[in-house]
Amino acid sequence: MNHSFSLARFSESRQIDMQRRLDQRITGLRQKLSSVYGETAQFDAWFEGLIDNVLELASQRSDALLALDSQRVENPDWFLHQNMVGYCAYVDRFADNLQGVKQRIPHLTQLGVRYLHLLPFFRARDLTIDGENDGGFAVASFDEIEPRLGTHADLLTLTEALRAANISLCADFVLNHVADDHPWALAAQQGQQAYQEFFHIFPDRDRPDQYEQSLGQVFPQAAPGNFSYDSRLEKWVWTTFYPYQWDLNYTNPVVFSEIALALLRMANSGIEVFRLDSTAFLWKRMGTNCMNQPEAHILLQAIRDIVTIAAPGVILKAEAIVPTADLPAYLGDASTGLQECHIAYHSSLMASSWVALSEQKVDLLQAVMRATPVLPAQASWLNYVRCHDDIGWNVLRAEANACAGSEKQGLERLQHASEFYTSDASSFADGERFQASDPHTVHGTVGMAASLCGIRTEDAQLEEKGIQRLMLMYGLAMSFGGIPLIYMGDEIAQTNDRSYCEDPARSFDGRWMQRPTLNTEALASLSNKNKVASVVHHRLCHLIHQRQQLPAFAAQRARQVMETGSDKILGFVRGALLERDHVVCLFNFSSEDVTVSGSALVQQLNVMSGVTASSQDHNGSRAEWLESIHNYVDVLTTEGMAAEFVMSPYSQRWLHCVSG
């Protein structure tokens, strides 16, 4: 294909860079899109138009963003380092508006944050319609900022300030659906055929009923079913989430091109990371659950190619809350070299860690860790303890069934975990159940991390056990490998906010319980060491600081599960065993003291690494180096490893190999 005309808009030096990127990506991009849209009329003209528009947006990148692109091309592993720590918040809950977020940058830098995910801040569905917009995820414009949160100028100012602080802004990009008052939906309602083809619209219930036979439900209580009748159209519209969120029809190539170009326009505002919302639902196929379909992955791979051509400083994060076995595809295929998203949420790790805390045993968590695939190059996990959404236990069905020995027992095990956090009178947790209608599934759980860990007051001494549980959960997220994500308020142990029950616009959605306004009074009193907020903030900062000193915690470094001699202790080692910077990580998920054999751990390390008494390298005997427990120091406490030691309830150790 000849792109010389399109490249004329670039300077001579940029033409060389752009031609190089096109040469690297254009053939593969065309093949991907042809496999999906090649049979459509005028595919060649559509593809040429897409590339021309992509290049036009690439030509509009600012000098600052071009410099960032160059840095990222030179250092494509920039987001894989152990110094990456994330933070997630709603703009209004965190700082009122985008200008306020800028004022909170010192708070983020104090924590060591390098990645800030602000939940939806582009214009959402008009709340005056009926008070609903799914917390901003019902997007009415991909180009306008939600007026109450600020302006486009505010966004540009914020991204500039964040870049100066070495913090990358992540924004949600909802590509499965738009709000029913988005211009595309409004045009469809007005009878414009071209825009009706942007959606899945049916004249009657015949085909929707056929689809429903194999579909699940996202919100079975608040929004049952997957299709909604629109009185203006007098037809049925596919609405996987809420009736006011219309699923986009990706069999239409124009939908794909419009979405891809919208993302690039956002990127030109300085957004560096995109959380691709609801990626699993993009493609519909009769007789399936319409999730994780091959075409969805092809389209995500195509978006990766387009971003690499136009804005190589930008990375993509898949919001695919799916079982462990379905996760790898969202990061690409190392065997074929296909690249998809750069980052994926590890929802199975999150859910299984809460199971371990409820059961005081780690076999399910170990199973998830063993099932976690090795990351392809230039890819990372996103490890979180809590977020704005519910804990979905059903992502663990495969591992739970295998550990329990049957589907029935696996289901019962997950139901027990769910009940522990919501209705078990003997539990320390304070959570609530989230929507469920299918007796063969398990209801989700909502609640702030501190509340689920049992923290109820501001008295640090009284809440010590809950604080230890919270730090245990964050310690695992920090050490597992990937980007650990702090959910707003967790750094000061904010608890559940039940005021949502009094707000008619929010009372129907229990997730608002875990979406509080940042407690600025607690932030202002961090010097009071008797307060829970102060203790949690100090300990979390300590975890982050120590993580950032350990190269073995970088995303791409090796991880191996270890046997600890107790079903209450999770153990794994990060880094290559025959390198002097590996770290043995231990976590006591129980309320009891547990004795651990340091000698047995080191012996196991020798077996895992293949070291024998005769093993040597150019520096001498590796065997002598590994067999000494005295080479390991817990970086969290500075205590050395002993031949036998006791791990107190909910404690953790990061045992760093410091000498040889």
Secondary structure, 3 states (H helix, E strand, C coil): CCCHHHHCCCCHHHHHHHHHHHHHHHHHHHHHHHHHHCCCCCHHHHHHHHHHHHHHHHHCCCHHHHHHHHHHHHCCCHHHCCCCCEEEECHHHHHCCHHHHHHCHHHHHHHCCCEEEECCCECECCCCCCCCCHHHCCECCCCCECHHHCCHHHHHHHHHHHHHCCCEEEEEEECCEEECCCHHHHHHHCCCHHHHCCECEECCCHHHHHHHCCCCCCECCCECCCEEEECCCCEEEECCCCCCEEEECCCCHHHHHHHHHHHHHHHCCCCCEEEEECHHHCCCCCCCCCCCCHHHHHHHHHHHHHHHHHCCCCEEEECCCCCHHHCHHHHEECCCCEECCCEEECHHHHHHHHHHHHHCCCHHHHHHHHHCCCCCCCCEEEEECCCCCCECHHHHHHHHHHHHCCHHHHHHHHHHHHHHCCCCCCCCCCCEECCCCCCCCCCCEECCHHHHCCCCCCECCCCHHHHHHHHHHHHHHHHCCCEEEEECCHHHCCCCCHHHHHCCCCCCCHHHHHCCCCCHHHHHCCCCCCEHHHHHHHHHHHHHHHHHCCHHHCCCCCEEEECCCCCCEEEEEECCCCCCCCEEEEEECCCCCEEEEHHHHHHHHHHHHCCCCCCEECCEEHHHHHHCHHHEEECCCCCECCCEEEECCCCEEEEEECCC
